[in-house]
Amino acid sequence: MKLSTKGRYALRMMMDIAQNQHKGYVALKDIAARQEISKKYLEQIALHLSQCGMLRAVRGYQGGYMLARPTGAYTVSEILAAVEGSLAPVSCLETPVNTCPRREGCQTLPIWQGLNRLIFEYLNGITLEDVVENRVPEFSLKKI
């Protein structure tokens, strides 16, 4: 699994909004300048995040974006999935029911299931608040 720029930029955008929304709605042009990301690209990402109910938008002068919920109510996995889709390492795990015709005899499936579980548990255990407060936990296999 490799995250696209869309996923990485979505997380940076959400972090930027969280850090700056105390001043009011945050304009995309300001996020673009601070994060050094194209405003046009941020518009596409903001549309996804707004449609998922993660952002509130106001148009016009002094318009922009705010988080729809408190920072602690967003997980990194939720933000990434909103713009990336599935974070599964293999296609047969992208849906709740594995419909792969080889699933019964697939000797590698347990590997991909374990990796999928690790990815989800790690990213789901980090909130946007953790990112903003620089409290991202160090990953350790000893916790497993």
MODELLER restraints for C-alpha pairs under 7 A, 6 or more apart:
rsr = mdl.restraints
at = mdl.atoms
rsr.add(forms.Gaussian(group=physical.xy_distance, feature=features.Distance(at['CA:1:A'], at['CA:89:A']), mean=4.87, stdev=0.5))
rsr.add(forms.Gaussian(group=physical.xy_distance, feature=features.Distance(at['CA:6:A'], at['CA:45:A']), mean=6.85, stdev=0.5))
rsr.add(forms.Gaussian(group=physical.xy_distance, feature=features.Distance(at['CA:6:A'], at['CA:83:A']), mean=6.65, stdev=0.5))
rsr.add(forms.Gaussian(group=physical.xy_distance, feature=features.Distance(at['CA:7:A'], at['CA:80:A']), mean=5.13, stdev=0.5))
rsr.add(forms.Gaussian(group=physical.xy_distance, feature=features.Distance(at['CA:7:A'], at['CA:83:A']), mean=5.96, stdev=0.5))
rsr.add(forms.Gaussian(group=physical.xy_distance, feature=features.Distance(at['CA:7:A'], at['CA:84:A']), mean=5.85, stdev=0.5))
rsr.add(forms.Gaussian(group=physical.xy_distance, feature=features.Distance(at['CA:10:A'], at['CA:45:A']), mean=6.22, stdev=0.5))
rsr.add(forms.Gaussian(group=physical.xy_distance, feature=features.Distance(at['CA:11:A'], at['CA:79:A']), mean=6.57, stdev=0.5))
rsr.add(forms.Gaussian(group=physical.xy_distance, feature=features.Distance(at['CA:13:A'], at['CA:31:A']), mean=6.80, stdev=0.5))
rsr.add(forms.Gaussian(group=physical.xy_distance, feature=features.Distance(at['CA:15:A'], at['CA:128:A']), mean=6.73, stdev=0.5))
rsr.add(forms.Gaussian(group=physical.xy_distance, feature=features.Distance(at['CA:15:A'], at['CA:132:A']), mean=6.03, stdev=0.5))
rsr.add(forms.Gaussian(group=physical.xy_distance, feature=features.Distance(at['CA:16:A'], at['CA:31:A']), mean=6.59, stdev=0.5))
rsr.add(forms.Gaussian(group=physical.xy_distance, feature=features.Distance(at['CA:17:A'], at['CA:26:A']), mean=6.18, stdev=0.5))
rsr.add(forms.Gaussian(group=physical.xy_distance, feature=features.Distance(at['CA:17:A'], at['CA:66:A']), mean=6.31, stdev=0.5))
rsr.add(forms.Gaussian(group=physical.xy_distance, feature=features.Distance(at['CA:17:A'], at['CA:67:A']), mean=6.99, stdev=0.5))
rsr.add(forms.Gaussian(group=physical.xy_distance, feature=features.Distance(at['CA:18:A'], at['CA:67:A']), mean=6.83, stdev=0.5))
rsr.add(forms.Gaussian(group=physical.xy_distance, feature=features.Distance(at['CA:18:A'], at['CA:71:A']), mean=6.76, stdev=0.5))
rsr.add(forms.Gaussian(group=physical.xy_distance, feature=features.Distance(at['CA:19:A'], at['CA:132:A']), mean=6.98, stdev=0.5))
rsr.add(forms.Gaussian(group=physical.xy_distance, feature=features.Distance(at['CA:20:A'], at['CA:26:A']), mean=6.67, stdev=0.5))
rsr.add(forms.Gaussian(group=physical.xy_distance, feature=features.Distance(at['CA:21:A'], at['CA:66:A']), mean=5.99, stdev=0.5))
rsr.add(forms.Gaussian(group=physical.xy_distance, feature=features.Distance(at['CA:25:A'], at['CA:62:A']), mean=6.89, stdev=0.5))
rsr.add(forms.Gaussian(group=physical.xy_distance, feature=features.Distance(at['CA:25:A'], at['CA:63:A']), mean=5.82, stdev=0.5))
rsr.add(forms.Gaussian(group=physical.xy_distance, feature=features.Distance(at['CA:25:A'], at['CA:64:A']), mean=4.77, stdev=0.5))
rsr.add(forms.Gaussian(group=physical.xy_distance, feature=features.Distance(at['CA:25:A'], at['CA:65:A']), mean=4.98, stdev=0.5))
rsr.add(forms.Gaussian(group=physical.xy_distance, feature=features.Distance(at['CA:25:A'], at['CA:66:A']), mean=5.44, stdev=0.5))
rsr.add(forms.Gaussian(group=physical.xy_distance, feature=features.Distance(at['CA:26:A'], at['CA:64:A']), mean=4.72, stdev=0.5))
rsr.add(forms.Gaussian(group=physical.xy_distance, feature=features.Distance(at['CA:26:A'], at['CA:65:A']), mean=5.00, stdev=0.5))
rsr.add(forms.Gaussian(group=physical.xy_distance, feature=features.Distance(at['CA:26:A'], at['CA:66:A']), mean=6.46, stdev=0.5))
rsr.add(forms.Gaussian(group=physical.xy_distance, feature=features.Distance(at['CA:27:A'], at['CA:63:A']), mean=6.45, stdev=0.5))
rsr.add(forms.Gaussian(group=physical.xy_distance, feature=features.Distance(at['CA:27:A'], at['CA:64:A']), mean=4.24, stdev=0.5))
rsr.add(forms.Gaussian(group=physical.xy_distance, feature=features.Distance(at['CA:27:A'], at['CA:65:A']), mean=6.43, stdev=0.5))
rsr.add(forms.Gaussian(group=physical.xy_distance, feature=features.Distance(at['CA:28:A'], at['CA:39:A']), mean=6.24, stdev=0.5))
rsr.add(forms.Gaussian(group=physical.xy_distance, feature=features.Distance(at['CA:28:A'], at['CA:42:A']), mean=6.90, stdev=0.5))
rsr.add(forms.Gaussian(group=physical.xy_distance, feature=features.Distance(at['CA:28:A'], at['CA:64:A']), mean=6.49, stdev=0.5))
rsr.add(forms.Gaussian(group=physical.xy_distance, feature=features.Distance(at['CA:29:A'], at['CA:39:A']), mean=5.96, stdev=0.5))
rsr.add(forms.Gaussian(group=physical.xy_distance, feature=features.Distance(at['CA:32:A'], at['CA:38:A']), mean=5.83, stdev=0.5))
rsr.add(forms.Gaussian(group=physical.xy_distance, feature=features.Distance(at['CA:32:A'], at['CA:39:A']), mean=5.30, stdev=0.5))
rsr.add(forms.Gaussian(group=physical.xy_distance, feature=features.Distance(at['CA:45:A'], at['CA:83:A']), mean=6.89, stdev=0.5))
rsr.add(forms.Gaussian(group=physical.xy_distance, feature=features.Distance(at['CA:48:A'], at['CA:82:A']), mean=6.78, stdev=0.5))
rsr.add(forms.Gaussian(group=physical.xy_distance, feature=features.Distance(at['CA:48:A'], at['CA:83:A']), mean=6.21, stdev=0.5))
rsr.add(forms.Gaussian(group=physical.xy_distance, feature=features.Distance(at['CA:49:A'], at['CA:55:A']), mean=5.87, stdev=0.5))
rsr.add(forms.Gaussian(group=physical.xy_distance, feature=features.Distance(at['CA:49:A'], at['CA:82:A']), mean=6.53, stdev=0.5))
rsr.add(forms.Gaussian(group=physical.xy_distance, feature=features.Distance(at['CA:50:A'], at['CA:56:A']), mean=6.30, stdev=0.5))
rsr.add(forms.Gaussian(group=physical.xy_distance, feature=features.Distance(at['CA:52:A'], at['CA:82:A']), mean=6.80, stdev=0.5))
rsr.add(forms.Gaussian(group=physical.xy_distance, feature=features.Distance(at['CA:53:A'], at['CA:68:A']), mean=6.79, stdev=0.5))
rsr.add(forms.Gaussian(group=physical.xy_distance, feature=features.Distance(at['CA:54:A'], at['CA:67:A']), mean=6.17, stdev=0.5))
rsr.add(forms.Gaussian(group=physical.xy_distance, feature=features.Distance(at['CA:54:A'], at['CA:68:A']), mean=5.28, stdev=0.5))
rsr.add(forms.Gaussian(group=physical.xy_distance, feature=features.Distance(at['CA:55:A'], at['CA:65:A']), mean=6.33, stdev=0.5))
rsr.add(forms.Gaussian(group=physical.xy_distance, feature=features.Distance(at['CA:55:A'], at['CA:66:A']), mean=5.68, stdev=0.5))
rsr.add(forms.Gaussian(group=physical.xy_distance, feature=features.Distance(at['CA:55:A'], at['CA:67:A']), mean=4.69, stdev=0.5))
rsr.add(forms.Gaussian(group=physical.xy_distance, feature=features.Distance(at['CA:55:A'], at['CA:68:A']), mean=4.90, stdev=0.5))
rsr.add(forms.Gaussian(group=physical.xy_distance, feature=features.Distance(at['CA:56:A'], at['CA:65:A']), mean=5.59, stdev=0.5))
rsr.add(forms.Gaussian(group=physical.xy_distance, feature=features.Distance(at['CA:56:A'], at['CA:66:A']), mean=5.27, stdev=0.5))
rsr.add(forms.Gaussian(group=physical.xy_distance, feature=features.Distance(at['CA:56:A'], at['CA:67:A']), mean=6.09, stdev=0.5))
rsr.add(forms.Gaussian(group=physical.xy_distance, feature=features.Distance(at['CA:56:A'], at['CA:68:A']), mean=5.51, stdev=0.5))
rsr.add(forms.Gaussian(group=physical.xy_distance, feature=features.Distance(at['CA:57:A'], at['CA:64:A']), mean=5.66, stdev=0.5))
rsr.add(forms.Gaussian(group=physical.xy_distance, feature=features.Distance(at['CA:57:A'], at['CA:65:A']), mean=4.63, stdev=0.5))
rsr.add(forms.Gaussian(group=physical.xy_distance, feature=features.Distance(at['CA:57:A'], at['CA:66:A']), mean=6.64, stdev=0.5))
rsr.add(forms.Gaussian(group=physical.xy_distance, feature=features.Distance(at['CA:58:A'], at['CA:64:A']), mean=5.38, stdev=0.5))
rsr.add(forms.Gaussian(group=physical.xy_distance, feature=features.Distance(at['CA:58:A'], at['CA:65:A']), mean=6.57, stdev=0.5))
rsr.add(forms.Gaussian(group=physical.xy_distance, feature=features.Distance(at['CA:71:A'], at['CA:128:A']), mean=5.21, stdev=0.5))
rsr.add(forms.Gaussian(group=physical.xy_distance, feature=features.Distance(at['CA:71:A'], at['CA:129:A']), mean=4.72, stdev=0.5))
rsr.add(forms.Gaussian(group=physical.xy_distance, feature=features.Distance(at['CA:72:A'], at['CA:127:A']), mean=5.48, stdev=0.5))
rsr.add(forms.Gaussian(group=physical.xy_distance, feature=features.Distance(at['CA:72:A'], at['CA:128:A']), mean=5.97, stdev=0.5))
rsr.add(forms.Gaussian(group=physical.xy_distance, feature=features.Distance(at['CA:72:A'], at['CA:129:A']), mean=4.87, stdev=0.5))
rsr.add(forms.Gaussian(group=physical.xy_distance, feature=features.Distance(at['CA:73:A'], at['CA:127:A']), mean=6.90, stdev=0.5))
rsr.add(forms.Gaussian(group=physical.xy_distance, feature=features.Distance(at['CA:74:A'], at['CA:127:A']), mean=5.42, stdev=0.5))
rsr.add(forms.Gaussian(group=physical.xy_distance, feature=features.Distance(at['CA:74:A'], at['CA:128:A']), mean=5.54, stdev=0.5))
rsr.add(forms.Gaussian(group=physical.xy_distance, feature=features.Distance(at['CA:75:A'], at['CA:123:A']), mean=6.96, stdev=0.5))
rsr.add(forms.Gaussian(group=physical.xy_distance, feature=features.Distance(at['CA:75:A'], at['CA:124:A']), mean=5.38, stdev=0.5))
rsr.add(forms.Gaussian(group=physical.xy_distance, feature=features.Distance(at['CA:75:A'], at['CA:125:A']), mean=6.93, stdev=0.5))
rsr.add(forms.Gaussian(group=physical.xy_distance, feature=features.Distance(at['CA:75:A'], at['CA:126:A']), mean=5.63, stdev=0.5))
rsr.add(forms.Gaussian(group=physical.xy_distance, feature=features.Distance(at['CA:75:A'], at['CA:127:A']), mean=4.21, stdev=0.5))
rsr.add(forms.Gaussian(group=physical.xy_distance, feature=features.Distance(at['CA:75:A'], at['CA:128:A']), mean=5.92, stdev=0.5))
rsr.add(forms.Gaussian(group=physical.xy_distance, feature=features.Distance(at['CA:76:A'], at['CA:123:A']), mean=5.34, stdev=0.5))
rsr.add(forms.Gaussian(group=physical.xy_distance, feature=features.Distance(at['CA:76:A'], at['CA:124:A']), mean=6.07, stdev=0.5))
rsr.add(forms.Gaussian(group=physical.xy_distance, feature=features.Distance(at['CA:76:A'], at['CA:126:A']), mean=5.84, stdev=0.5))
rsr.add(forms.Gaussian(group=physical.xy_distance, feature=features.Distance(at['CA:76:A'], at['CA:127:A']), mean=5.85, stdev=0.5))
rsr.add(forms.Gaussian(group=physical.xy_distance, feature=features.Distance(at['CA:76:A'], at['CA:128:A']), mean=6.39, stdev=0.5))
rsr.add(forms.Gaussian(group=physical.xy_distance, feature=features.Distance(at['CA:77:A'], at['CA:120:A']), mean=6.67, stdev=0.5))
rsr.add(forms.Gaussian(group=physical.xy_distance, feature=features.Distance(at['CA:77:A'], at['CA:123:A']), mean=4.85, stdev=0.5))
rsr.add(forms.Gaussian(group=physical.xy_distance, feature=features.Distance(at['CA:77:A'], at['CA:124:A']), mean=5.06, stdev=0.5))
rsr.add(forms.Gaussian(group=physical.xy_distance, feature=features.Distance(at['CA:81:A'], at['CA:87:A']), mean=6.47, stdev=0.5))
rsr.add(forms.Gaussian(group=physical.xy_distance, feature=features.Distance(at['CA:86:A'], at['CA:94:A']), mean=5.64, stdev=0.5))
rsr.add(forms.Gaussian(group=physical.xy_distance, feature=features.Distance(at['CA:88:A'], at['CA:94:A']), mean=5.51, stdev=0.5))
rsr.add(forms.Gaussian(group=physical.xy_distance, feature=features.Distance(at['CA:88:A'], at['CA:116:A']), mean=5.64, stdev=0.5))
rsr.add(forms.Gaussian(group=physical.xy_distance, feature=features.Distance(at['CA:89:A'], at['CA:112:A']), mean=6.65, stdev=0.5))
rsr.add(forms.Gaussian(group=physical.xy_distance, feature=features.Distance(at['CA:89:A'], at['CA:116:A']), mean=6.20, stdev=0.5))
rsr.add(forms.Gaussian(group=physical.xy_distance, feature=features.Distance(at['CA:90:A'], at['CA:112:A']), mean=6.85, stdev=0.5))
rsr.add(forms.Gaussian(group=physical.xy_distance, feature=features.Distance(at['CA:92:A'], at['CA:98:A']), mean=5.53, stdev=0.5))
rsr.add(forms.Gaussian(group=physical.xy_distance, feature=features.Distance(at['CA:92:A'], at['CA:99:A']), mean=6.82, stdev=0.5))
rsr.add(forms.Gaussian(group=physical.xy_distance, feature=features.Distance(at['CA:92:A'], at['CA:100:A']), mean=5.82, stdev=0.5))
rsr.add(forms.Gaussian(group=physical.xy_distance, feature=features.Distance(at['CA:126:A'], at['CA:136:A']), mean=6.53, stdev=0.5))
rsr.add(forms.Gaussian(group=physical.xy_distance, feature=features.Distance(at['CA:130:A'], at['CA:136:A']), mean=5.60, stdev=0.5))
